[in-house]
């Protein structure tokens, strides 16, 4: 049976997330976006922690909210509608905790998942990308060499969300670059490990409130018990984590689009030219109709992927489809919103240009949309 | 795609062990439908599931993963390999005279592409 009614718990979570986003995020979005240099703000982390949203998908037994995927995408839509940049800090946690909760041992989960929960929750991050290993994950060069009861990590990770801020990182490394995919391993690395330093912090066109930077590992000692899963299973762990996190990106894309659409709609109803609101011109109303159609379609595709995950089914294709459609839709919708607002839309007095800059990132991170198409094509 | 490939390897290992889906699923404590869905790649397989299956079938964990990673990476190259091996297989089934005709055809095609 197909039904689109949300459960009572999902509706409550949606309401909580909407109120949180309106009160705790939206009022700070423009200010953080306009700050020069890095605009990351620890106060935002505290607000997320107070609502336990950093532990959104962490099971309740470890102190998290323990929501299912369907609820997670609904929450992502609400927060995405307020600010994608601020959301990135929390999304870094969601990625790391998704990974940890599925492959971590009981001991690892007790030690690390609990750190992402409750009022004093800390940040976490996933570190995959390197200078020569972006889309091609098998090109990872950061090396882990076993030395008795620990591993020694050496290498550099780039474009890492929450770099320099996270309490712990889930780092993908190789035990032997020649083995490519079959040599990949995932480790939990404490943020304060000796030898782990923050390199350059990126200056980005959007997601200004999110800190993205380089992590340098120089002889970083990691205990053997911090290896995730079995040896050389890092590729499966990464793919599985990303499959299960992509619907949240789909939800965030719907959220930012919804925000842009709502502004464009109310502007078009109020702005008068030739003595009548511009929405009475078919050229404008059809643009708004197209925006509404695409937002709804992306939401349904996102919900389908989330539903598959909650059913324990393979969601790979649906996750990639919702990621591609929702993020490209977000770019189109935000661009149309700017068009409807005309010159106003192009200024920084209105938030739509920020939405547009933020939305662009989504087609690039967590697997570029070209990689998503490769995944989808391989499953046709 | 990953799950489909792992599923194929599970089916292969199960058949090599001479077990039916029913037998293996009862040993693992799964329903037969669940195992069938794993083999078809319809259900998400966690590392813990794969480890359990690998133990039951006496295979190393990487038996199920290595091929998967290669296939995920190769994509189009794999398709080319499959075409070549399909041609090889069909050629061997043809009488020698026919094979000679095909060789001439390939040479003709190659000439035309120059």
Interface residues (C-beta under 8 A of the other chain):
Chain A: X102 X103 X138 X180 X181 X182 X229 X230 X232 X233 X235 X236 X237 X239 X240 X243 X309 X312 X313 X314 X315 X316 X374 X375 X378 X379
Chain B: X1 X2 X3 X4 X37 X41 X42 X43 X44 X46 X47 X48 X50 X51 X61 X62 X65 X66 X68 X69 X70 X72 X73 X75
